[in-house]
Amino acid sequence: MHAQECLELHFDLKSGRALLCCGDKDYVLPDFYPTKETARIAAQQFAWEKLGWKDRAREFRQASELPVWLR
């Protein structure tokens, strides 16, 4: 994984909304999440399936292995 492609999760505790940053793009995750941990799991799945990380990051076998940094 390249440094410019770091996955960062910004979570708003009050609203339950999550923003996933990947490089120079930001993605608002579609649901509301009760905790940071559930938002992180959703972000891993989103990156894996929607952003194509399962094809780009061959060192990871499943979505739960993707490193998502909580901010």
NORNORHU-V387221 format. One record per residue. N is the residue number from 1. RES is the residue in one letter. SS is DSSP state (alpha for helix, beta for strand, coil for the rest). Layout:
BEGIN
N|RES|SS  N|RES|SS
END
This chain:
BEGIN
1|M|coil  2|H|coil  3|A|alpha  4|Q|alpha  5|E|alpha  6|C|coil  7|L|beta  8|E|beta  9|L|beta  10|H|beta  11|F|beta  12|D|beta  13|L|coil  14|K|coil  15|S|coil  16|G|coil  17|R|beta  18|A|beta  19|L|beta  20|L|beta  21|C|beta  22|C|beta  23|G|coil  24|D|coil  25|K|beta  26|D|beta  27|Y|beta  28|V|beta  29|L|coil  30|P|coil  31|D|coil  32|F|coil  33|Y|coil  34|P|coil  35|T|coil  36|K|alpha  37|E|alpha  38|T|alpha  39|A|alpha  40|R|alpha  41|I|alpha  42|A|alpha  43|A|alpha  44|Q|alpha  45|Q|alpha  46|F|alpha  47|A|alpha  48|W|alpha  49|E|alpha  50|K|coil  51|L|coil  52|G|coil  53|W|alpha  54|K|alpha  55|D|alpha  56|R|alpha  57|A|coil  58|R|coil  59|E|coil  60|F|coil  61|R|coil  62|Q|coil  63|A|alpha  64|S|alpha  65|E|alpha  66|L|coil  67|P|coil  68|V|beta  69|W|beta  70|L|beta  71|R|coil
END
